Amino acid sequence: MDAQKIIAGLDPDRHVVIAGPTASGKSALALKIAQMQGGTVVNADALQIWSCWQVLTARPDRQDESVAPHALYGHVDPGSNYSVGDWLRDVAGLRGRLIVAGGTGLYLTALTSGLAQIPTVSAEIRARGDAWLAAGGLAQMVATLDAPTREKIDIRNPARVQRAWEVLEATGRGISDWQQDTPAPLIPPEAAHCLVLTSDRDWLADRIDRRFRQMWNQGAVEEVRAMLPRWEANAQWTRAIGAPEIAAYLRGESDAETAIAHSIIATRQYAKSQRIWFRNRMKTWETLWMGPEG
């Protein structure tokens, strides 16, 4: 990828939205754009919102933040519930040119396609959903969903299934029905530069491997150790990739190399699911090749 050439083709008066799998170089490109053209780098990664995970999620560091303004990184305390709707409201409060970068497809799709205004689900319903899934009730939870929702969501993803069940339980309407009443997006694709990063899979796999080992050595283990007293297996913040594996290592349930290997596998699987989302939902976005030949 020739960053200089890409940036030269961007209108500095338009927002930029950058999607890409983990470790593909989104943050570096966003920072370069902000440095050369101006704008605020905005996080669109659901793992980088948590205040407790700096190294583990490869959040921009102080040096990056000194180069250009950054927003919505590490601004949510562990234990809080934070949804895509919360994220959109936070983005709506920002001013000026935005350079949105991240790998959470739901955030990026909601930003550029709109999000249905679904009422807040009570803590009591969420707790029942947590308990049901913890007891191995995923298949039964899927069976309770309305047919249109079952056909639309990834029924193998417990978080997506629980969210759909919560909405149906709380409102009596399926999430698919709610989504038909979607308002206009905050940033329509035609009003911004919408970019998707893609790469050779082996190149990305190698980057994932090297980056996780670097994070392990540079403080990720210490971050998880600090959070063990507050650990909740089903909490949003504990789902950060690598966090459960490192926690198991710290509890003596695995050795270091096993924890590293399992974390790398989980990261690669996450990158695969991201590529599938981008391929299915962002067909009209401009594709940028990353890698040794890019």
C-alpha positions as CSV (number, residue, x, y, z in Angstrom):
1,M,0.0,0.0,0.0
2,D,1.3,3.4,-1.0
3,A,-0.1,5.6,1.8
4,Q,1.0,8.8,0.2
5,K,-0.8,8.0,-3.0
6,I,-4.0,7.0,-1.2
7,I,-4.0,10.1,0.9
8,A,-3.4,12.3,-2.1
9,G,-6.6,11.0,-3.6
10,L,-8.7,11.9,-0.5
11,D,-10.8,15.1,-0.2
12,P,-9.7,16.7,3.1
13,D,-13.2,18.1,3.6
14,R,-14.8,14.6,3.6
15,H,-14.9,12.1,6.4
16,V,-13.0,8.8,6.0
17,V,-14.2,5.4,7.2
18,I,-11.6,2.6,7.2
19,A,-12.6,-1.1,7.7
20,G,-10.2,-4.0,7.9
21,P,-9.4,-7.2,9.8
22,T,-7.3,-7.0,12.9
23,A,-3.6,-6.3,12.4
24,S,-4.1,-5.1,8.8
25,G,-2.8,-1.5,9.4
26,K,-6.1,0.5,9.8
27,S,-4.8,2.6,12.7
28,A,-1.5,3.4,11.0
29,L,-3.3,4.6,7.9
30,A,-5.9,6.6,9.8
31,L,-3.1,8.3,11.8
32,K,-1.2,9.1,8.6
33,I,-4.3,10.7,7.1
34,A,-5.0,12.8,10.2
35,Q,-1.3,13.9,10.3
36,M,-1.2,14.9,6.7
37,Q,-4.8,16.3,6.1
38,G,-6.2,16.9,9.6
39,G,-9.1,15.3,11.4
40,T,-9.9,13.2,14.5
41,V,-9.1,9.5,14.5
42,V,-12.2,7.7,15.8
43,N,-12.2,4.2,17.2
44,A,-14.6,1.7,15.6
45,D,-13.3,-1.4,17.4
46,A,-15.5,-2.8,20.2
47,L,-12.5,-4.2,22.0
48,Q,-10.6,-0.9,22.1
49,I,-13.3,1.0,24.0
50,W,-12.4,-0.6,27.4
51,S,-10.2,1.4,29.7
52,C,-8.5,-1.7,31.0
53,W,-7.1,-2.9,27.7
54,Q,-4.3,-0.8,26.3
55,V,-1.6,-3.2,25.2
56,L,-4.0,-6.2,24.8
57,T,-6.1,-4.5,22.1
58,A,-3.2,-2.6,20.4
59,R,-4.8,0.8,21.2
60,P,-3.0,3.9,20.0
61,D,-0.4,5.0,22.5
62,R,0.5,8.4,23.8
63,Q,2.9,9.0,21.0
64,D,0.1,8.4,18.4
65,E,-2.2,10.6,20.4
66,S,0.3,13.4,20.4
67,V,0.4,13.4,16.5
68,A,-3.4,13.8,16.0
69,P,-6.6,14.0,18.1
70,H,-8.1,10.6,19.0
71,A,-11.6,9.8,20.2
72,L,-13.5,6.9,21.8
73,Y,-10.5,4.9,22.8
74,G,-10.5,3.4,26.3
75,H,-13.4,5.6,27.4
76,V,-15.6,2.8,28.9
77,D,-15.0,1.3,32.3
78,P,-15.1,-2.5,32.8
79,G,-18.4,-3.6,34.1
80,S,-20.4,-1.2,32.0
81,N,-22.7,-2.3,29.2
82,Y,-21.9,-0.6,25.9
83,S,-23.8,-1.2,22.7
84,V,-23.5,-0.1,19.1
85,G,-26.2,2.4,19.9
86,D,-24.1,3.9,22.6
87,W,-21.1,4.1,20.2
88,L,-23.2,5.9,17.6
89,R,-24.4,8.4,20.1
90,D,-20.8,9.1,21.1
91,V,-19.8,9.5,17.4
92,A,-22.7,11.9,16.9
93,G,-21.3,14.1,19.6
94,L,-18.0,14.6,17.8
95,R,-17.3,17.6,15.6
96,G,-15.1,18.3,12.6
97,R,-13.7,15.9,10.1
98,L,-13.7,12.2,11.3
99,I,-11.4,9.5,10.3
100,V,-13.1,6.4,11.6
101,A,-11.0,3.2,11.8
102,G,-11.8,-0.2,13.2
103,G,-12.7,-3.8,12.6
104,T,-16.1,-4.1,14.3
105,G,-18.4,-4.6,11.3
106,L,-21.6,-3.9,13.3
107,Y,-20.2,-0.4,14.3
108,L,-19.2,0.5,10.7
109,T,-22.4,-0.8,9.1
110,A,-24.5,1.1,11.7
111,L,-22.5,4.2,11.0
112,T,-22.9,4.1,7.2
113,S,-26.3,2.4,6.9
114,G,-28.2,3.4,10.0
115,L,-29.3,1.7,13.2
116,A,-32.8,0.8,14.4
117,Q,-33.7,2.7,17.6
118,I,-34.4,-0.4,19.7
119,P,-35.5,0.3,23.3
120,T,-33.0,-0.4,26.1
121,V,-33.2,-3.9,27.6
122,S,-33.5,-4.2,31.4
123,A,-30.7,-5.6,33.5
124,E,-33.1,-8.4,34.7
125,I,-33.6,-9.7,31.1
126,R,-29.9,-9.5,30.4
127,A,-29.1,-11.4,33.5
128,R,-31.6,-14.1,32.5
129,G,-30.0,-14.3,29.1
130,D,-26.5,-14.6,30.6
131,A,-27.7,-17.4,32.9
132,W,-29.4,-19.3,30.1
133,L,-26.3,-19.2,27.8
134,A,-24.0,-20.1,30.7
135,A,-26.2,-23.2,31.2
136,G,-25.7,-24.3,27.6
137,G,-29.0,-23.0,26.3
138,L,-27.8,-21.5,23.0
139,A,-29.8,-23.9,20.8
140,Q,-32.9,-23.4,22.9
141,M,-32.5,-19.6,22.8
142,V,-32.2,-19.7,19.0
143,A,-35.4,-21.8,18.8
144,T,-37.4,-19.0,20.6
145,L,-36.5,-16.4,18.1
146,D,-38.8,-15.3,15.3
147,A,-38.1,-16.8,11.9
148,P,-37.0,-13.6,10.1
149,T,-34.5,-12.9,12.9
150,R,-33.2,-16.5,12.9
151,E,-32.6,-16.2,9.1
152,K,-30.8,-12.9,9.4
153,I,-28.3,-13.3,12.3
154,D,-25.4,-15.6,12.9
155,I,-27.0,-18.2,15.1
156,R,-23.6,-19.6,16.0
157,N,-22.7,-16.3,17.7
158,P,-23.9,-16.4,21.3
159,A,-23.7,-12.6,21.7
160,R,-25.8,-12.0,18.6
161,V,-28.4,-14.6,19.6
162,Q,-28.7,-13.3,23.1
163,R,-29.1,-9.7,21.9
164,A,-31.9,-10.9,19.5
165,W,-33.6,-12.8,22.3
166,E,-33.3,-9.9,24.7
167,V,-35.0,-7.5,22.2
168,L,-37.8,-10.0,21.5
169,E,-38.3,-10.6,25.3
170,A,-38.3,-6.9,26.1
171,T,-40.4,-5.6,23.3
172,G,-42.4,-8.4,21.8
173,R,-40.9,-7.6,18.4
174,G,-38.1,-9.4,16.6
175,I,-34.9,-7.5,16.0
176,S,-35.4,-8.0,12.3
177,D,-38.7,-6.2,12.5
178,W,-37.1,-3.3,14.4
179,Q,-34.4,-3.0,11.8
180,Q,-37.0,-2.3,9.1
181,D,-37.5,1.1,10.8
182,T,-33.9,2.2,10.5
183,P,-33.2,6.0,10.4
184,A,-30.7,7.7,8.0
185,P,-27.1,6.9,8.8
186,L,-24.7,9.4,10.5
187,I,-22.2,9.1,7.6
188,P,-23.8,7.9,4.3
189,P,-21.2,6.0,2.2
190,E,-21.7,8.5,-0.7
191,A,-20.7,11.4,1.6
192,A,-17.4,9.9,2.8
193,H,-14.3,8.0,1.6
194,C,-15.2,4.4,2.6
195,L,-12.2,2.1,2.4
196,V,-11.8,-1.6,3.1
197,L,-8.3,-3.1,3.7
198,T,-7.6,-6.5,2.3
199,S,-4.5,-8.6,2.2
200,D,-2.8,-12.0,1.5
201,R,-4.0,-14.3,4.3
202,D,-0.5,-15.6,5.0
203,W,0.9,-12.1,5.3
204,L,-1.9,-11.2,7.8
205,A,-1.5,-14.4,9.7
206,D,2.2,-13.7,10.2
207,R,1.4,-10.2,11.4
208,I,-1.1,-11.5,13.9
209,D,1.4,-14.0,15.2
210,R,4.2,-11.4,15.6
211,R,1.9,-8.8,17.1
212,F,0.4,-11.0,19.7
213,R,3.8,-12.2,20.9
214,Q,4.9,-8.6,21.1
215,M,1.8,-7.7,23.1
216,W,2.5,-10.6,25.4
217,N,6.0,-9.4,26.1
218,Q,5.0,-5.7,26.4
219,G,2.3,-5.7,29.1
220,A,-0.8,-7.7,28.0
221,V,-0.2,-10.3,30.7
222,E,0.1,-7.6,33.4
223,E,-3.1,-6.0,32.2
224,V,-5.0,-9.2,32.6
225,R,-3.4,-9.9,35.9
226,A,-4.6,-6.5,37.2
227,M,-8.2,-7.4,36.2
228,L,-8.4,-10.9,37.6
229,P,-10.0,-9.7,40.9
230,R,-12.9,-8.3,38.9
231,W,-13.1,-11.1,36.4
232,E,-16.6,-12.0,35.0
233,A,-16.5,-14.7,32.4
234,N,-19.6,-13.4,30.6
235,A,-18.9,-9.7,30.8
236,Q,-18.3,-7.7,27.6
237,W,-14.8,-6.5,28.6
238,T,-13.5,-10.0,29.3
239,R,-14.3,-11.1,25.7
240,A,-11.3,-9.2,24.4
241,I,-9.3,-11.6,22.2
242,G,-6.5,-13.1,24.3
243,A,-7.9,-12.1,27.6
244,P,-9.6,-15.4,28.5
245,E,-6.5,-17.3,27.4
246,I,-4.1,-15.2,29.4
247,A,-6.5,-15.4,32.4
248,A,-6.3,-19.2,32.2
249,Y,-2.5,-19.1,32.1
250,L,-2.4,-16.8,35.2
251,R,-4.8,-19.2,37.0
252,G,-2.3,-22.1,36.3
253,E,-4.7,-23.8,33.8
254,S,-2.3,-23.7,30.9
255,D,1.3,-22.8,30.2
256,A,2.5,-19.6,28.4
257,E,3.0,-21.1,25.0
258,T,-0.4,-22.8,25.0
259,A,-2.0,-19.5,26.0
260,I,-0.2,-17.7,23.2
261,A,-1.0,-20.3,20.6
262,H,-4.7,-20.3,21.5
263,S,-4.8,-16.5,21.5
264,I,-3.3,-16.4,18.0
265,I,-5.8,-19.0,16.7
266,A,-8.7,-17.0,18.2
267,T,-7.3,-13.8,16.5
268,R,-7.0,-15.5,13.2
269,Q,-10.6,-16.8,13.5
270,Y,-11.7,-13.3,14.3
271,A,-10.0,-11.9,11.3
272,K,-11.7,-14.5,9.1
273,S,-15.2,-13.5,10.5
274,Q,-14.3,-9.8,9.9
275,R,-13.3,-10.5,6.2
276,I,-16.6,-12.3,5.7
277,W,-18.6,-9.4,7.1
278,F,-16.7,-6.8,5.0
279,R,-17.1,-8.9,1.9
280,N,-20.9,-9.3,2.4
281,R,-21.8,-5.8,3.7
282,M,-19.3,-3.5,2.1
283,K,-19.3,-4.5,-1.6
284,T,-19.4,-0.9,-2.8
285,W,-16.5,0.4,-0.6
286,E,-13.1,1.0,-2.2
287,T,-10.7,-1.9,-1.6
288,L,-7.1,-1.2,-0.7
289,W,-4.5,-4.0,-0.9
290,M,-2.2,-4.4,2.1
291,G,0.9,-6.5,2.2
292,P,4.3,-7.0,0.6
293,E,3.0,-6.4,-2.9
294,G,0.6,-3.6,-1.9
